[in-house]
Amino acid sequence: MLRITDLQLPLEHSDDELREAILQRLGIPAAALLHYTIFKRSSDARKKTAISFIYTLDIDVADEADVMRRLKNDRHVGKTPDTSYQFVAQAPAKLSTRPLVIGFGPCGIFAALILAQMGFRPIILERGKVVRERTKDTWGLWRKRDLKPESNVQFGEGGAGTFSDGKLYSQVKDPKHYGRKVLTEFVKADAPPEILYINKPHIGTFRLVKMVEQMRATIEELGGEFRFESKVESLDLKDGKVRGVSLANGEYLASDQVVLAIGHSARDTFQMLYDSGVYMEAKPFSIGFRIEHPQSIIDRARFGPYAGHPLLGAADYKLVHHCSNGRSVYSFCMCPGGTVVAATSEPNRVVTNGMSQYSRNERNANSGIVVGITPADYPGHPLAGIEFQRHWESRAFELGGGTYDAPGQLVGDFLANRASTEFGSVQPSYKPGVHLGNLDTALPDYAIAAIREAIPFFDKQIKGFSMADAVLTGVETRTSSPVRIRRRDDTLQSINTVGLYPAGEGAGYAGGIMSAAIDGIRVAEAVALSMTGDSPKVSA
């Protein structure tokens, strides 16, 4: 097959116009075009009065050799690369041990799935509940202020990604096309087929719930075994090697291969690992607020007269500002047409996150507006970042009135450093509620100063961003893991614990659904190669 890149057409073009553009680009008659598929489609909104689509297409033609010869100097026409997934190993008929996968978020899902597809029959340990029960518990906090510490936005089947926008794009290097494997498996699990080709695919929470259930069923059909509400209490380590794990219910499971896909909020597990001697170090992360605007303002700023066009959907944005105090402020996990959600996993703390459904049709747009921080801001201990997070989450609980309401402030009042007393045109979406006041003490002084400086700069890119009635809700602290559990580059095992495979966001090697899933695949391959005695060949 041939691949055409950067084929540009007007927003409202027909299938016939796309076909004609292919014929013109390749210089072939209509009869020579046998078939084409869309590999990727993105929009170009730099000219708001002339928004266009840009295509990457895979094409079957009658005489491929002739086309390649004529267009050998055209950098936008070439051979279609092979993006199919190739398994690195196959489990032996008799397994001396079964690998354990701790955690069933995006990383754990794909680590378990790939291991199961290779015949290794993994055992999956998830401290939370199955996704349907977990959803009920999560709504219990949002509607009734009833927090379940082991079943919430952070813990349970599907991981934190289930209660998010379901974004499926990443900037990680992916030379082996693992991302394509992720998207393909999601489509098999009933994700919308268009995620295979749209530039910034997303799924949304309701669809993710069904997909997670389907992927669990697939893993079980392949011999995988699940243990929900099964928190790992300790590791069995001997001579620097993992031999098994003990669960909180007293059960012991022997295994020489343990995948650690625990997510970025398993704070008690981080402590257990540290106490066990597993090497880890503090790493940078970010803190800030959620900001909400009417989605219509973002649509107009990004798409001009095409705002609301059904082919474009709800507009997103990506912003960054380098501040005079040396800090960087950026938008994080932007959720078009979504809601701000309560995402704490510990009592008497408030954490925010963003979520949206596949339709992205809620009234408000929301995004984290966060400030980068480093271990220099929380020195002294590998787990100091966790205590730093807890401090500001507890402060948010206090400022919100001690009821799991989140503290909030209108943007105009925040910029003027005065308390807000009533909402304007923007009604916040956070449940159970938002308690207005002054966010001046909700974050460190340097973070407050940086966000105050950044918002007017963002308004130059997104007109209306600094609107006085926009709402800030605090606090966003779980942007990424505050620790990195270091692993070897070749085998992906812990640098000082043989058989332990730190993986995904919790280990500090991913950020978001796609990168976590890709890391899960890489780790599964490393486990398989180790169990079959083959030499690992891990991609960078």
C-alpha positions in Angstrom: 0.0 0.0 0.0 0.9 3.7 -0.4 0.7 6.3 2.2 -0.2 10.0 1.4 0.4 12.6 4.1 -0.6 16.2 4.4 -3.5 16.1 2.0 -5.5 19.2 2.7 -9.2 19.8 1.9 -11.8 22.4 3.0 -13.8 21.5 6.1 -17.0 20.8 4.3 -15.8 18.6 1.5 -17.5 15.5 0.0 -16.2 12.0 -0.3 -16.0 12.5 -4.1 -13.8 15.6 -3.5 -11.5 13.6 -1.2 -11.3 10.8 -3.9 -10.5 13.4 -6.6 -7.8 14.9 -4.4 -6.1 11.5 -4.1 -6.2 11.0 -7.9 -4.6 14.4 -8.5 -1.9 13.9 -5.9 -1.0 10.5 -7.3 -1.6 11.4 -11.0 -3.6 8.3 -11.7 -7.0 7.7 -13.4 -10.1 6.9 -11.4 -9.9 3.2 -12.4 -6.4 2.8 -10.9 -7.6 3.8 -7.4 -8.7 0.4 -5.9 -9.3 1.4 -2.3 -8.3 3.9 0.4 -8.6 4.2 4.2 -8.1 7.2 6.5 -5.2 6.6 8.8 -5.3 10.1 10.4 -7.5 13.2 10.1 -6.8 16.5 11.9 -8.2 20.0 11.6 -6.2 23.1 10.8 -7.9 26.1 12.4 -5.1 28.6 12.1 -7.3 30.6 9.6 -10.7 30.7 11.4 -12.5 31.7 8.2 -11.0 28.8 6.2 -10.7 25.8 8.5 -9.6 22.7 6.8 -9.0 19.0 7.3 -5.6 17.4 6.8 -5.4 13.7 5.9 -3.0 10.8 6.1 -4.3 8.1 3.8 -3.4 4.5 3.0 -4.1 3.6 -0.6 -4.3 0.6 -2.9 -3.5 1.4 -6.5 -3.4 -0.8 -9.7 0.3 -0.1 -10.4 2.1 0.8 -7.2 5.5 0.5 -8.7 4.8 3.0 -11.4 3.4 5.6 -8.8 6.4 5.1 -6.6 8.8 5.6 -9.5 7.1 8.8 -10.7 6.7 10.3 -7.2 10.0 9.1 -5.7 11.0 12.7 -4.8 7.6 13.5 -3.2 8.1 13.4 0.6 4.3 13.1 1.1 4.0 9.8 -0.8 5.6 6.6 0.3 5.2 3.0 1.4 2.7 2.4 4.2 4.6 1.3 7.3 3.6 -2.0 9.0 1.8 -0.9 12.2 0.6 -4.4 13.1 1.5 -5.7 16.5 4.0 -8.6 16.8 4.1 -10.7 20.0 7.6 -11.1 21.3 7.1 -14.5 23.0 4.7 -17.4 23.7 4.2 -18.9 27.1 5.5 -22.5 27.5 3.0 -25.3 27.9 3.6 -25.5 31.6 4.2 -22.3 33.6 6.3 -22.6 36.7 4.8 -19.4 38.0 2.2 -16.9 36.9 2.9 -13.2 36.6 1.1 -10.8 38.9 -0.2 -7.5 37.7 -1.0 -5.0 40.6 -3.5 -2.4 39.5 -6.0 -2.5 36.6 -5.9 1.1 35.2 -4.7 1.7 31.6 -1.2 0.4 32.3 -2.4 -2.7 34.2 -5.1 -3.4 31.6 -2.6 -3.6 28.7 0.1 -5.4 30.7 -2.5 -8.0 31.6 -4.0 -8.2 28.1 -0.7 -8.7 26.3 0.5 -11.3 28.8 -2.8 -13.1 28.4 -2.6 -13.0 24.7 0.8 -14.5 24.9 -0.5 -17.3 27.1 0.9 -16.3 30.5 -2.4 -16.3 32.3 -1.7 -13.3 34.6 -3.3 -12.8 38.0 -4.6 -9.3 38.3 -4.8 -7.7 41.8 -7.0 -4.6 42.1 -7.5 -2.9 45.5 -10.8 -1.3 44.3 -14.1 -2.7 43.1 -15.4 -3.7 39.7 -16.2 -0.7 37.6 -20.0 -0.7 38.0 -19.8 -0.8 41.8 -17.0 1.7 41.7 -19.1 4.1 39.7 -21.8 3.9 42.4 -19.3 4.6 45.1 -17.9 7.5 43.2 -21.3 9.0 42.7 -21.8 8.6 46.5 -19.1 11.2 47.1 -20.3 13.5 44.4 -24.0 13.4 45.6 -23.9 12.5 49.2 -20.3 13.5 50.4 -19.7 9.8 51.2 -16.0 9.0 50.4 -15.0 5.3 50.1 -11.1 5.4 50.4 -10.8 2.1 48.4 -13.4 2.9 45.7 -13.3 6.3 44.1 -12.0 8.3 41.1 -8.5 7.0 41.8 -9.0 3.4 42.9 -10.9 0.6 41.2 -11.3 -1.2 37.9 -10.2 1.1 35.0 -8.1 3.4 37.2 -8.2 7.1 37.2 -8.6 7.2 33.4 -12.1 5.9 33.6 -13.3 9.2 35.2 -11.7 11.5 32.7 -12.1 12.7 29.2 -10.7 9.4 27.9 -8.1 11.2 25.8 -6.2 8.7 23.6 -3.3 10.8 22.3 0.2 11.2 23.6 3.5 12.7 22.6 5.6 9.8 23.6 8.0 8.2 21.1 6.4 5.1 19.7 8.7 3.5 17.1 7.0 0.1 17.4 3.5 1.5 16.9 2.2 0.3 20.3 -0.3 3.1 20.2 -1.9 1.5 17.2 -2.3 -1.7 19.2 -3.9 0.2 22.0 -6.4 1.8 19.7 -7.2 -1.4 17.9 -7.9 -3.2 21.2 -10.1 -0.4 22.4 -12.1 -0.6 19.1 -12.5 -4.4 19.7 -13.8 -3.5 23.1 -16.6 -1.4 21.5 -14.8 2.0 21.3 -16.0 4.2 18.4 -14.1 3.2 15.3 -13.2 6.8 14.5 -10.6 6.8 17.3 -8.4 4.9 14.8 -8.0 8.0 12.6 -9.1 11.2 14.2 -6.1 13.3 15.4 -7.1 13.7 19.0 -9.3 10.7 19.8 -11.3 10.5 23.1 -13.8 8.1 24.5 -15.5 9.6 27.5 -16.4 8.0 30.8 -19.7 6.1 30.0 -18.1 4.3 27.1 -14.9 3.6 29.0 -17.0 1.7 31.7 -18.3 -0.7 29.1 -14.9 -1.1 27.4 -13.1 -1.9 30.6 -15.7 -4.7 31.4 -15.2 -6.1 27.9 -11.4 -6.1 28.2 -11.6 -7.8 31.5 -13.8 -10.5 29.9 -11.3 -11.0 27.1 -8.4 -11.4 29.6 -10.5 -14.0 31.6 -11.3 -15.9 28.4 -7.5 -16.1 27.8 -6.8 -17.6 31.2 -6.3 -14.4 33.3 -7.6 -14.3 36.8 -8.9 -11.2 38.7 -9.0 -10.5 42.4 -10.9 -7.3 43.2 -10.8 -5.6 46.6 -7.4 -7.2 47.0 -5.0 -4.7 48.3 -1.3 -5.7 48.3 -0.1 -5.3 51.9 3.6 -6.3 51.4 6.2 -7.8 49.1 8.0 -11.0 49.8 11.6 -10.2 49.0 14.6 -12.5 49.3 18.2 -11.6 48.3 16.9 -8.7 46.3 14.4 -10.7 44.4 10.6 -10.7 44.6 9.0 -14.0 45.5 5.4 -13.1 46.0 3.0 -10.7 47.7 0.8 -10.7 50.7 -2.7 -9.3 50.5 -4.6 -7.3 53.2 -7.0 -10.3 53.6 -4.1 -12.5 54.7 -3.7 -14.4 51.4 -0.2 -15.0 49.9 0.5 -15.3 46.2 3.8 -16.6 45.0 5.3 -15.1 41.9 8.8 -14.2 40.5 7.3 -11.6 38.2 5.3 -8.7 39.6 4.1 -5.8 37.5 3.6 -2.7 39.6 0.9 -0.6 37.8 -0.5 1.1 40.9 -1.3 4.6 39.6 -0.2 7.9 40.9 -2.3 8.0 44.1 -1.5 4.7 45.8 0.3 6.6 48.6 0.2 3.8 51.2 1.7 1.4 48.6 4.5 3.9 47.8 5.2 3.9 51.6 5.2 0.1 51.7 7.6 -0.2 48.8 9.9 2.4 50.3 9.9 0.6 53.7 10.7 -2.6 51.8 13.8 -1.1 50.3 12.6 -0.7 46.7 14.6 2.2 45.3 12.6 5.3 44.4 13.2 9.0 44.2 11.2 12.2 44.2 10.2 13.6 40.8 8.6 16.9 39.5 4.9 17.3 39.1 2.5 20.2 39.0 -0.2 21.8 41.1 -2.9 24.3 40.4 -6.6 24.9 39.9 -9.4 23.9 37.5 -10.8 26.7 35.4 -14.2 26.7 33.9 -15.6 28.8 31.0 -18.6 28.5 28.8 -17.7 26.1 26.1 -19.2 28.5 23.6 -16.4 31.1 24.4 -13.7 28.5 23.7 -15.5 27.4 20.5 -15.6 31.0 19.2 -12.0 31.7 20.1 -10.7 28.6 18.3 -13.1 28.2 15.4 -14.5 31.7 14.7 -17.6 31.5 12.4 -17.3 27.7 12.4 -18.0 27.5 16.2 -20.4 24.7 16.9 -19.8 23.0 13.5 -20.7 19.3 14.0 -17.6 18.1 12.2 -15.4 20.1 14.6 -17.2 19.3 17.9 -16.2 21.1 21.1 -13.0 23.0 20.9 -10.0 22.4 23.1 -6.8 24.4 23.8 -3.3 23.9 24.9 -1.6 26.8 26.7 1.7 27.5 28.3 3.4 30.6 29.9 6.8 31.1 31.3 6.5 33.4 34.3 8.8 36.1 35.6 9.4 34.1 38.8 10.9 31.3 36.8 7.8 29.0 37.0 5.9 27.6 34.0 2.1 27.6 34.0 0.2 25.4 31.5 -3.1 23.9 30.8 -3.5 20.3 31.8 -6.1 17.6 30.9 -8.4 20.1 29.1 -11.9 18.7 29.0 -14.2 20.3 26.3 -17.9 20.2 27.2 -17.1 18.4 30.5 -17.3 18.7 34.3 -14.9 19.2 37.2 -15.1 16.2 39.5 -14.2 15.4 43.1 -11.1 13.1 42.8 -9.8 12.7 46.4 -8.9 9.2 47.7 -8.3 10.2 51.3 -10.6 11.5 54.0 -10.7 15.2 54.7 -9.0 16.3 51.6 -10.2 17.9 48.4 -8.8 17.1 45.0 -10.2 18.1 41.6 -9.9 16.6 38.2 -11.7 17.0 34.8 -14.1 14.6 33.1 -16.3 14.5 30.0 -18.5 12.1 28.1 -18.0 11.1 24.4 -20.5 13.8 23.3 -18.6 16.6 25.1 -21.9 18.5 25.2 -22.0 19.9 28.7 -22.2 23.7 29.0 -18.7 24.4 30.4 -15.2 23.8 29.3 -12.7 23.0 32.0 -8.9 22.6 32.3 -6.3 22.4 34.9 -4.2 25.5 35.1 -1.1 24.2 36.8 2.4 25.3 37.9 5.4 23.1 37.5 7.2 22.2 40.8 10.3 20.2 41.5 11.8 18.2 44.4 13.6 21.5 45.4 10.1 22.7 46.5 9.7 19.6 48.8 13.2 18.5 49.7 14.4 15.9 52.2 12.8 12.5 51.3 11.7 10.5 48.3 8.1 10.6 49.5 8.1 14.3 50.4 6.1 15.2 47.4 3.2 13.1 48.8 3.2 15.1 52.0 3.3 18.3 49.9 0.2 17.2 48.0 -1.6 16.2 51.2 -0.9 19.6 52.8 -2.6 21.5 50.0 -5.4 19.0 49.7 -6.1 19.4 53.4 -6.0 23.1 53.0 -8.5 22.9 50.2 -10.8 20.8 52.4 -10.6 23.6 55.1 -11.2 26.4 52.6 -14.2 24.5 51.1 -15.9 24.4 54.5 -14.9 20.9 55.6 -17.7 19.1 53.7 -15.9 18.0 50.5 -17.1 21.2 48.8 -14.2 22.6 46.9 -12.9 26.2 47.4 -13.6 28.5 44.5 -13.2 32.0 43.2 -14.1 34.0 40.2 -11.2 34.8 37.9 -11.8 38.5 38.1 -11.7 38.4 41.9 -8.7 36.1 41.8 -6.7 38.5 39.6 -7.7 41.4 42.0 -7.0 39.3 45.1 -10.5 39.8 46.6 -12.9 37.2 47.9 -15.8 36.1 45.7 -19.2 36.1 47.2 -21.5 35.0 44.4 -21.3 33.3 41.0 -21.8 35.2 37.8 -22.7 33.8 34.4 -20.6 30.6 34.8 -22.1 28.0 37.2 -19.4 25.6 38.4 -19.9 21.9 37.6 -18.0 20.4 40.6 -20.1 18.2 42.9 -20.9 18.1 45.8 -20.5 21.9 45.6 -18.2 24.9 45.4 -17.6 27.2 48.4 -16.7 30.7 47.2 -14.0 32.7 48.9 -10.4 33.7 48.2 -7.9 31.1 46.8 -4.9 33.3 47.8 -3.8 30.7 50.5 -4.9 27.6 48.6 -1.4 27.1 47.0 2.1 28.3 47.7 2.7 32.0 47.1 4.9 31.3 44.0 2.1 29.2 42.4 -0.5 31.9 43.1 1.7 34.6 41.6 2.5 32.5 38.6 -1.2 31.7 37.8 -2.1 35.4 38.3 0.5 36.3 35.8 -0.4 33.6 33.3 -4.2 34.1 33.0 -4.0 37.5 31.2 -1.4 36.1 28.8 -3.6 33.1 28.0 -6.4 35.6 27.2 -4.3 36.8 24.3 -4.5 33.3 22.8 -8.0 32.4 23.8 -10.1 35.6 23.8 -12.3 35.6 26.9 -10.0 33.3 28.9 -9.7 36.0 31.7 -13.4 36.7 31.8 -14.3 38.0 35.2 -17.1 35.4 35.7 -15.0 32.3 34.8 -14.6 30.1 37.9 -11.4 28.7 39.5 -11.9 25.6 41.6 -9.2 24.2 43.9 -7.0 22.2 44.0 -5.4 20.1 41.2 -2.6 18.1 42.8 -2.7 14.7 41.1 -1.3 15.7 37.7 1.3 13.0 37.9 3.1 10.8 40.3 5.3 12.6 42.9 7.8 9.7 42.8 9.7 7.6 40.3 10.4 4.0 41.0 13.6 3.6 39.1 14.0 0.7 36.7 16.7 -0.7 34.4 16.6 0.4 30.8 17.2 -3.0 29.4 14.9 -5.3 31.4 12.5 -2.7 32.9 12.9 -4.3 36.3 13.5 -2.3 39.5 17.1 -1.2 39.7 17.5 -3.0 43.0 14.6 -5.6 43.1 14.7 -8.4 40.5 11.3 -9.5 39.2 9.6 -6.2 40.1 8.4 -4.2 37.1 7.5 -0.6 38.0 5.1 0.6 35.3 2.9 3.4 34.1 2.0 6.7 35.9 2.5 5.5 39.4 6.1 4.5 38.7 6.7 7.8 37.0 7.0 6.4 33.4 3.7 7.7 31.9 1.3 10.5 31.9 -2.2 9.8 30.6 -4.1 6.8 29.2 -2.2 6.3 26.0 1.3 6.5 27.4 0.3 4.4 30.4 -1.1 1.7 28.1 2.0 1.8 25.9 4.2 1.4 28.9 2.0 -1.6 30.0 2.7 -3.3 26.7 6.4 -2.7 27.0 6.5 -4.1 30.5 4.4 -7.1 29.5 6.9 -7.9 26.8 9.8 -7.6 29.2 8.1 -10.0 31.6 7.4 -12.5 28.8 11.0 -12.4 27.6 12.3 -12.9 31.1 9.9 -15.8 31.7 10.9 -17.5 28.5 14.6 -16.9 29.0 15.0 -14.7 25.9 17.2 -11.7 25.8 15.1 -8.5 26.3 15.1 -6.0 23.4 13.2 -3.1 24.9 12.5 -0.1 22.8 13.4 3.4 24.1 
